[in-house]
Amino acid sequence: MEKSVIFQIIRFWLFAVIAGVAALFACAPFSEPRLLLDMERIDDDRAEWKKYGAYYRIDELFVEASYFDAAGYVSGPVNRYIVNKQLRILTTEGTQYASVPVRRYGWDIEEFHCALFDSSGRKRPLNSSKIRDEYMKSGIVVFPTVSVGSLLCIYIEFESNAAIPFFEHWFSCDIPVETGRFTFSHLDKFEYDFKCYGGLQKGKIRPAETGEHTWHIWTVDDILPRARIDYQAPYDVTEPRMSAALRYAFERPVISDWTDLTDGYEDHVLGKSYFNSTRALREVVDSIAEKNAFMYEKADAVLAWAQENISYEWSGLESIDPDEVLAKGKGNVWELAVVMREMYEHLGLETDVVITRSREYGGFDEHFVTPSVLAVPLVTVTIDEAEFVAFPFRQGGTLGEYPLEFFDLKCLSLETNKPRLLPGPVSRKSYFNYSFIIDLAKEPPHHTLEIGFKGYSAYYMRTLLLPLQPDKIKEAFQKTLANFGTSNRLIEFDLVDLDKRGEGFFANITFDNPMQSISRKGQKRIGMSHLFRSYFASYDTSRSSPFYSSHESMSTESVRILKPPGSTVECSFPCRECENDLFSLTCTTNESSLEMSFSRLIDIKKHELEPQEMKEIYDDIVSLNKIEEANVIVTSPPGK
């Protein structure tokens, strides 16, 4: 009886790791959530949050872990999830949040209720059946005819027979949360361990009235959304979240240490099919190896082949046959890991499978044992005593190149059964070189731009562009120009050395921007704001959370202005050199009889600043972006 429950739990968490994370992926105290059915007018406009458009008055989740017990026989888990949300619309732009994504915690919905109140507190009619049907298809609760001041209420109760061996809950979202609350209730026959992150305090604990359940309650107030600042890490280090892991069920251990997890992954997740074959895979490796002389070249060519010939595709947990993956040309993250390991072992190289999770999804905490951090398996390979990560999920990366969100993370080694540091990337710092030439003799002024990418920026841009069709690449560069100035219009472009993995490459672009030129009485004034992008412009000095620049980046922006024959050209480039803990700024200006030139070099450092430190460099940020006020005045010769 007890063994049956433990087996179901263990089997479920192995499947849940794949199904759940491979997709990279005002109530009274201690009460269950209840739908707000009637409401008096509440003046809670929260004017300081109007720039976000909307906010949650309440964002609440209630989870109850239990099991079937009929006549003393344990037949399996049964759990309840209750979602309770109240969302206030503050502005016309905020009406976009009337489409509310709500995570599904199971397909069995026991209750589904929605309510809509207008700005005066009057309840508006809703077709709840239609809203529910749409939600079942899309996972989005859509409220029609929402206006400024509306209050949207959602109450959904799910039931699920899937065990809960681990669980994570984030308290923040894309808009502010006035009150966030998470309640986790479990039978006393279960023993869960909890870990809080992002400044979240230890939750309150209360036994249920029946004495069979223990409730853990976490409440947070006035949470601002994730930071969306240039060069900010892909997650907010102060973002409150909670992680739970089941340690014992019916006095039997379930998830106890990393060794148990590594053994489980080797046996159940990375296990090969009884009918597995690697003959075809070995033939591919042999054909690649004979074309390359040195071992690093062989290993890198194997990675390039895998990136181009086996694409990622989500699928459920099954025994793995490497040759079948090869034949399909598709595989899930675990299948790709097995294929890469088999290929490198056939080359005679030392390998390891390490499992981690990107920072955007919470990263890897070596001090809290839970399968939730084991999302992405990566193969490492050692060549001449140097260890590299093979990242097969993006086309164009060399051995040792991988995305920023994995930099400096810990991981779990299946070789040693212990957490360790992920091998460092070979491309860590980004280098950008923007070279503009403006020919003032043409109407409108003719612009050419060469963008050079080197280091991590070359890897990142290459992995974005290589899979795209030419029309999509053109669209991508039009968006790049729009980052400098919204009226920039792409005319033509050309890519140089895009296919040279591990090296820098260039983009040559021709564009114009007629909106930046104003002619009057023999003079032409040309603004420069369409050439220079802003940095850290979205930083909110009222934030109470730190700012973390996650990697180093150096950008050089140079502008050459070709003078029209016989005309007088005056240029203004407001730029003050400065240096602080986050960045340094260097500016230079030169002039000859034929042209004027200006360059701005911004070196951004990997650094974390507390809110007060960020405020202290605010003047430097203003100075950095003041270059947008640059302009050129062209005076034509008399009579022209």
C-alpha positions in Angstrom: 0.0 0.0 0.0 2.6 2.6 1.1 5.1 1.4 -1.5 2.5 2.0 -4.2 2.1 5.6 -3.2 5.9 6.2 -3.2 6.3 4.6 -6.6 3.6 6.8 -8.0 5.3 9.9 -6.6 8.7 9.0 -7.9 7.4 8.1 -11.3 5.5 11.3 -11.5 8.3 13.7 -10.7 10.5 12.1 -13.3 7.8 12.8 -15.9 7.0 16.2 -14.5 10.6 17.4 -15.0 10.2 16.8 -18.7 6.6 17.9 -19.1 6.8 20.9 -16.8 10.2 22.5 -17.4 11.4 21.4 -20.8 9.2 24.0 -22.4 11.6 26.6 -21.2 9.2 26.5 -19.1 -8.2 40.5 0.0 -9.1 37.4 1.9 -9.4 37.0 5.6 -6.2 35.5 7.2 -5.9 31.7 6.8 -9.1 31.4 4.8 -9.5 29.7 1.5 -9.9 32.0 -1.6 -13.5 33.0 -2.4 -14.8 34.9 -5.5 -15.9 38.5 -4.9 -19.6 38.5 -5.9 -20.6 42.0 -4.7 -18.5 45.1 -4.3 -18.8 48.5 -2.8 -17.0 51.3 -4.6 -13.4 51.3 -3.5 -11.2 54.3 -4.3 -7.9 52.4 -4.9 -6.7 53.9 -8.1 -3.0 53.7 -7.0 -2.0 56.7 -9.1 1.7 55.8 -8.7 1.1 52.6 -10.7 -0.7 54.2 -13.7 2.4 53.9 -15.8 1.9 50.2 -15.7 -1.7 50.4 -16.9 -3.2 47.9 -14.4 -2.4 46.1 -11.2 -3.6 43.1 -9.2 -5.4 44.0 -6.0 -5.1 40.3 -5.2 -3.1 37.5 -6.8 -3.6 34.3 -4.9 -3.0 30.6 -5.2 -4.2 27.9 -2.8 -2.7 24.4 -3.2 -3.9 21.3 -1.2 -2.0 18.0 -1.4 -3.9 15.0 -0.3 -4.7 11.4 -1.3 -7.6 8.9 -1.7 -8.1 6.7 1.3 -10.9 4.2 1.0 -11.4 1.7 3.8 -7.8 2.0 4.8 -6.5 1.5 1.3 -4.3 4.2 -0.2 -5.2 4.4 -3.9 -3.4 7.6 -5.0 -3.0 11.3 -4.7 -5.8 13.8 -5.1 -5.0 17.5 -5.0 -6.8 20.8 -5.2 -5.7 24.1 -6.7 -7.6 27.4 -6.3 -6.7 30.5 -8.4 -8.1 33.8 -7.0 -7.3 37.1 -8.9 -8.7 40.6 -8.7 -7.2 43.0 -11.3 -7.8 46.7 -11.5 -7.6 48.6 -14.9 -6.0 52.0 -14.5 -5.6 53.4 -18.0 -6.9 52.9 -21.5 -3.6 51.2 -22.4 -4.1 48.9 -19.4 -7.3 47.4 -20.9 -4.9 45.0 -22.7 -4.6 43.2 -19.4 -8.3 42.2 -19.7 -6.9 39.1 -21.4 -5.5 37.3 -18.3 -3.2 34.2 -18.8 -4.0 31.7 -16.0 -1.9 28.6 -15.5 -3.8 25.4 -15.7 -3.2 23.1 -12.8 -5.2 20.2 -14.2 -7.9 19.5 -16.8 -10.6 18.9 -14.2 -12.2 22.2 -13.3 -14.5 21.9 -10.4 -15.5 25.6 -10.3 -15.1 28.5 -12.7 -16.4 31.9 -11.9 -15.7 35.4 -13.2 -17.1 38.8 -12.2 -16.7 42.3 -13.7 -17.4 45.5 -11.9 -17.2 48.9 -13.6 -15.6 52.0 -12.1 -18.7 52.8 -10.0 -18.7 49.4 -8.5 -21.7 48.1 -10.5 -21.6 44.4 -11.5 -21.6 44.0 -15.3 -23.1 40.9 -17.1 -20.8 38.2 -18.3 -21.1 35.0 -20.3 -19.1 32.8 -18.0 -19.7 29.7 -20.1 -18.2 31.3 -23.1 -15.3 32.7 -21.1 -14.6 29.2 -19.7 -14.8 27.5 -23.1 -12.2 30.0 -24.4 -10.0 29.5 -21.4 -10.0 25.7 -21.9 -8.7 26.2 -25.5 -6.2 29.0 -24.9 -5.4 29.2 -21.2 -6.5 32.8 -21.2 -9.5 34.3 -19.4 -10.8 37.1 -21.7 -13.1 39.8 -20.3 -15.1 41.8 -22.9 -16.0 45.5 -22.7 -13.5 46.5 -20.1 -12.9 50.2 -19.4 -10.7 52.4 -17.1 -11.6 51.7 -13.5 -12.9 48.2 -14.0 -12.3 45.4 -11.5 -11.9 41.9 -12.9 -12.3 38.9 -10.7 -11.4 35.3 -11.4 -12.0 32.2 -9.3 -11.0 28.8 -10.7 -10.8 25.5 -8.7 -8.9 22.6 -10.2 -8.6 18.9 -9.1 -5.7 16.7 -10.1 -4.6 13.2 -9.4 -0.9 13.9 -10.2 1.4 13.8 -7.1 3.1 17.0 -6.0 6.7 16.0 -5.3 7.9 19.5 -5.9 6.3 22.9 -6.6 7.3 26.5 -7.2 5.4 29.7 -7.0 6.3 33.2 -8.2 4.6 36.2 -6.6 5.4 38.8 -9.3 4.2 39.3 -12.9 4.1 41.9 -15.6 2.2 44.4 -13.6 2.3 45.4 -9.9 0.7 43.2 -7.2 -0.9 44.9 -4.2 -1.4 41.7 -2.3 0.1 38.4 -3.3 -0.7 35.3 -1.3 0.3 31.6 -1.6 -1.1 28.9 0.6 0.3 25.3 0.6 -1.8 22.8 2.5 -0.7 19.2 2.9 -1.5 16.1 5.0 0.5 15.5 8.0 1.5 12.2 6.4 3.6 14.2 4.0 6.7 16.2 5.0 7.6 19.1 2.7 10.7 21.3 2.8 10.4 25.0 1.7 12.9 27.6 0.5 12.1 31.3 0.0 13.9 33.6 -2.5 14.0 37.3 -3.3 13.5 38.6 0.1 10.4 36.5 0.8 10.1 35.9 4.5 9.3 32.5 6.1 5.6 31.8 5.8 3.1 31.4 8.7 2.2 27.9 9.7 -1.2 26.8 11.0 -2.7 23.3 11.5 -6.1 22.8 9.9 -9.1 22.5 12.2 -9.4 18.8 11.4 -5.9 18.3 12.6 -4.9 16.3 9.5 -3.5 19.1 7.4 -0.8 21.7 7.9 -1.1 25.1 6.1 1.8 27.2 5.1 1.0 30.8 4.1 3.1 33.4 2.5 1.9 37.0 1.9 3.7 39.9 0.2 2.6 43.4 -0.5 3.2 46.0 -3.2 5.4 44.0 -5.6 6.6 45.8 -8.7 7.0 43.8 -12.0 10.2 42.3 -13.2 12.8 44.9 -14.2 12.9 45.5 -17.9 16.1 47.6 -18.1 18.8 47.5 -20.8 21.6 45.0 -19.8 19.6 43.9 -16.8 19.8 40.2 -16.0 16.9 38.2 -17.4 15.4 37.9 -13.9 15.1 40.3 -11.0 17.3 39.1 -8.1 14.7 40.3 -5.6 11.7 38.7 -7.3 9.9 36.8 -4.5 9.3 33.1 -5.1 8.9 30.0 -3.0 10.1 26.4 -3.7 8.7 23.3 -2.1 10.0 19.7 -2.2 8.5 16.5 -0.7 11.0 14.9 1.6 8.9 12.1 3.2 5.5 10.4 2.4 4.1 7.9 4.9 7.4 8.0 6.7 9.4 7.0 3.6 12.0 9.3 2.0 11.1 10.6 -1.4 13.5 13.4 -2.4 16.4 13.4 0.0 19.8 14.2 -1.7 21.4 14.9 -5.0 22.7 11.3 -5.3 19.1 9.9 -5.3 18.3 12.3 -8.1 21.3 11.6 -10.3 20.7 7.8 -10.0 17.1 8.4 -11.0 18.1 10.4 -14.0 20.6 7.9 -15.2 18.2 5.0 -14.8 14.8 6.5 -15.9 15.5 9.7 -17.9 18.7 9.0 -19.8 18.2 5.3 -20.0 18.4 3.8 -23.4 15.9 1.6 -25.2 16.2 -2.1 -25.0 16.4 -2.1 -28.8 18.7 1.0 -28.9 21.3 1.2 -31.6 24.2 3.6 -32.2 25.6 2.2 -35.5 24.3 5.0 -37.7 25.4 7.6 -35.2 28.9 6.2 -35.1 29.1 6.2 -38.9 28.2 9.9 -38.8 30.9 10.6 -36.2 33.5 8.7 -38.3 32.7 10.6 -41.4 33.1 13.9 -39.5 36.3 12.9 -37.8 38.1 11.9 -40.9 37.7 15.4 -42.4 39.4 17.2 -39.4 42.9 16.8 -38.1 42.8 18.0 -34.5 40.5 16.7 -31.7 39.0 20.1 -30.9 38.1 20.5 -34.6 36.5 17.0 -34.6 34.5 17.7 -31.5 33.4 21.2 -32.7 32.3 19.7 -36.1 30.3 17.1 -34.3 28.4 19.8 -32.5 27.8 21.8 -35.7 26.4 18.7 -37.3 24.0 18.1 -34.4 22.9 21.7 -34.4 22.0 21.6 -38.1 20.6 18.1 -38.3 18.7 17.4 -35.0 16.2 20.0 -33.9 14.6 20.3 -30.5 11.1 19.0 -30.1 9.2 18.4 -26.9 8.1 14.9 -26.2 7.3 12.7 -23.2 9.5 10.4 -21.2 10.4 7.3 -23.1 13.5 5.0 -23.5 16.0 6.6 -25.8 17.3 5.1 -29.0 20.1 7.4 -30.5 19.7 6.0 -34.0 16.0 6.6 -33.9 16.6 10.2 -32.9 19.0 10.5 -35.7 16.5 9.2 -38.2 13.7 11.5 -37.0 16.0 14.5 -37.0 14.2 15.7 -33.8 14.6 15.0 -30.1 13.7 16.4 -26.6 16.4 17.8 -24.4 17.2 14.4 -22.9 17.4 12.7 -26.2 19.8 15.4 -27.5 22.0 14.9 -24.4 22.2 11.2 -25.0 23.1 11.7 -28.7 25.8 14.2 -27.9 27.3 12.0 -25.2 27.3 9.0 -27.5 29.0 10.9 -30.3 31.7 12.3 -28.0 32.4 9.0 -26.3 32.8 7.4 -29.8 35.6 10.0 -30.3 37.2 8.7 -27.2 36.6 11.9 -25.2 35.8 12.3 -21.5 32.2 13.5 -21.1 29.8 14.4 -18.3 26.1 15.2 -18.4 25.3 18.2 -16.2 21.8 19.4 -15.5 20.8 23.0 -14.6 18.2 25.6 -15.2 18.5 29.1 -16.7 18.3 32.2 -14.5 15.1 33.3 -16.1 13.4 30.3 -14.6 15.0 30.6 -11.2 18.5 29.2 -11.7 20.1 26.3 -9.8 20.3 26.3 -6.0 22.8 23.7 -4.8 21.6 24.0 -1.2 18.0 23.0 -1.9 17.5 19.5 -3.3 14.7 19.5 -5.8 14.1 18.2 -9.3 12.6 21.6 -10.3 16.1 23.0 -10.9 17.0 20.1 -13.2 15.5 21.4 -16.4 18.2 21.4 -19.1 20.8 18.6 -19.5 24.1 19.6 -21.2 27.0 17.5 -22.2 30.5 18.7 -21.3 33.6 17.4 -23.1 37.2 17.6 -22.1 39.9 18.2 -24.7 43.6 18.6 -23.7 42.5 19.2 -20.1 40.1 22.0 -21.1 36.4 21.4 -20.5 33.7 22.8 -22.8 29.9 22.8 -22.9 28.3 21.5 -26.0 25.0 23.5 -26.5 23.1 21.8 -29.4 19.8 23.8 -29.1 20.9 26.8 -31.1 22.4 26.7 -34.6 25.7 28.6 -35.1 27.5 28.2 -31.8 30.9 26.7 -31.4 32.0 24.3 -28.6 32.0 26.3 -25.4 29.5 28.9 -26.6 26.1 29.0 -24.8 23.5 31.6 -23.8 24.0 34.3 -21.3 21.2 33.0 -19.0 23.5 30.1 -18.1 26.7 32.0 -17.3 28.3 31.3 -13.9 25.5 28.9 -12.9 25.9 25.8 -10.8 24.7 22.4 -12.2 24.3 18.8 -11.1 26.9 16.4 -12.4 25.7 12.9 -13.2 29.3 11.7 -13.1 30.1 12.8 -9.6 26.5 13.0 -8.2 27.4 16.4 -6.9 26.6 20.1 -7.7 29.4 21.9 -9.5 30.1 25.1 -11.5 29.2 25.0 -15.2 32.3 25.3 -17.4 32.8 28.9 -18.3 31.8 30.2 -21.8 34.5 30.9 -24.4 32.6 34.1 -25.5 31.7 36.1 -22.5 32.0 39.8 -23.4 30.0 41.4 -26.2 31.5 43.8 -28.7 29.5 46.1 -31.0 30.9 48.5 -33.6 28.4 50.9 -35.2 29.9 52.9 -38.1 27.6 55.5 -39.7 28.4 57.6 -42.8 26.0 60.4 -43.7 26.3 62.0 -47.1 24.8 65.5 -46.8 24.9 66.1 -50.5 22.0 63.7 -51.1 18.3 64.4 -50.5 17.2 63.1 -48.1 20.7 62.7 -46.5 22.0 59.2 -47.4 22.9 56.9 -44.5 25.1 53.8 -44.6 25.8 51.7 -41.5 28.2 48.9 -40.8 27.5 46.9 -37.7 30.3 44.7 -36.4 29.6 41.9 -34.0 32.3 40.2 -32.0 32.5 37.9 -28.9 29.2 37.0 -27.3 27.3 39.4 -29.5 28.4 37.5 -32.6 27.3 34.2 -31.1 24.0 35.6 -30.0 23.2 37.4 -33.3 24.4 34.4 -35.4 22.1 32.0 -33.5 19.2 34.4 -34.1 19.8 35.0 -37.8 21.0 31.6 -39.2 17.6 29.9 -38.8 15.7 32.8 -40.5 14.6 33.2 -44.0 15.9 36.3 -45.9 12.7 38.2 -45.5 12.7 37.6 -41.7 16.4 38.7 -41.5 15.4 41.9 -43.3 12.6 42.4 -40.8 15.1 41.8 -37.9 17.5 44.5 -39.2 14.6 46.9 -39.7 13.8 46.4 -36.0 17.5 47.0 -35.2 17.3 50.4 -37.0 14.1 51.2 -35.1 16.0 50.8 -31.8 18.0 53.8 -32.9 15.2 55.9 -34.4 11.6 54.9 -35.1 11.5 56.6 -38.5 14.7 54.9 -39.8 13.8 53.1 -43.1 15.8 50.2 -44.3 16.7 50.3 -48.0 19.1 47.4 -48.3 21.5 45.2 -46.3 24.2 42.6 -46.7 25.6 40.1 -44.2 29.4 39.3 -44.3 30.8 36.2 -42.6 27.6 35.1 -41.0 28.4 31.5 -41.6 31.9 31.6 -40.0 31.2 30.0 -36.6 33.2 31.4 -33.7 34.2 34.6 -35.6 32.9 38.1 -35.8 30.6 39.1 -38.7 29.3 42.3 -40.2 26.1 43.8 -41.5 26.2 46.5 -44.1 23.0 48.6 -44.2 21.7 51.5 -46.2 18.8 53.5 -44.8 17.3 57.0 -44.6 15.2 59.1 -42.2 13.5 62.1 -43.9 11.9 63.0 -40.6 15.2 64.1 -39.2 15.8 66.8 -41.8 14.3 70.3 -41.6 15.1 73.0 -44.3 14.6 76.7 -43.9 16.1 79.8 -45.6 19.2 78.2 -47.0 19.9 76.1 -43.9 19.2 72.5 -43.2 19.1 71.1 -39.7 19.5 67.4 -39.3 18.8 65.8 -35.9 21.1 62.9 -34.8 18.6 61.1 -32.4 17.9 58.4 -35.1 21.6 57.3 -34.9 22.1 56.9 -31.1 20.3 54.4 -28.9 19.4 55.1 -25.3 21.0 53.2 -22.4 19.3 52.3 -19.1 16.6 54.8 -20.1 13.8 52.7 -18.5 15.4 52.7 -15.0 12.9 53.7 -12.4 14.6 55.7 -9.6 11.8 54.7 -7.3 12.6 51.0 -7.5 13.7 49.4 -4.2 15.4 46.4 -5.9 19.0 46.2 -7.0 20.2 46.4 -10.6 22.3 43.6 -11.9 24.2 44.0 -15.2 24.7 40.4 -16.1 27.6 40.5 -18.5 30.2 42.8 -20.0 29.6 44.8 -23.2 31.5 47.3 -25.2 29.9 49.5 -27.9 31.7 51.9 -30.3 29.4 54.2 -32.2 31.1 56.4 -34.8 29.6 58.9 -37.2 31.3 60.4 -40.3 29.5 63.4 -41.9 30.5 64.1 -45.5 30.4 67.8 -46.2 28.6 69.1 -49.3 31.0 71.1 -51.5 30.9 74.8 -50.7 28.6 74.5 -47.7 29.3 75.3 -44.1 28.7 72.5 -41.6 28.3 73.0 -37.9 27.9 70.0 -35.6 26.8 69.7 -32.0 27.5 66.5 -30.1 26.7 66.9 -26.4 28.8 64.2 -24.6 30.5 64.3 -21.3 33.1 61.7 -20.4 32.5 59.8 -17.2 33.3 56.6 -15.4 31.4 54.8 -12.6 30.9 51.3 -11.2 28.5 50.4 -14.0 30.0 51.9 -17.2 32.6 54.3 -18.6 32.0 56.8 -21.4 34.6 58.2 -23.8 33.8 60.7 -26.6 36.0 62.1 -29.4 35.3 64.7 -32.2 37.5 65.4 -35.3 37.1 67.7 -38.3 38.7 68.1 -41.7 37.9 70.1 -44.9 35.9 67.1 -46.2 34.2 65.6 -43.2 33.4 65.8 -39.5 33.5 62.7 -37.3 32.3 61.8 -33.8 32.7 58.6 -31.7 31.2 57.4 -28.5 32.6 54.4 -26.6 30.5 52.8 -23.9 32.1 50.0 -21.8 29.4 48.4 -19.6 30.7 46.3 -16.7 29.3 43.2 -15.0 28.2 44.6 -11.7 25.4 44.7 -9.2 24.3 48.0 -7.7 21.9 48.7 -4.8 19.1 51.2 -5.5 21.0 54.0 -3.8 24.1 53.3 -5.8 22.1 53.4 -9.0 20.5 56.7 -8.1 24.0 58.1 -7.5 25.0 57.5 -11.1 21.7 58.8 -12.5 23.4 62.0 -13.8 25.9 59.9 -15.7 23.0 58.1 -17.4 21.5 61.4 -18.3 24.8 62.5 -19.8 25.2 59.2 -21.7 21.8 59.7 -23.4 22.2 63.4 -24.0 23.9 62.5 -27.3 20.4 62.1 -28.7 20.2 65.9 -28.8 23.1 66.0 -31.3 22.4 67.9 -34.6 24.1 69.1 -37.8 23.4 72.5 -39.4 24.3 72.8 -43.1 24.4 76.3 -44.6 24.3 76.4 -48.4 26.4 78.9 -50.4 24.6 82.2 -51.3 22.2 81.8 -54.2 21.6 78.1 -53.6 
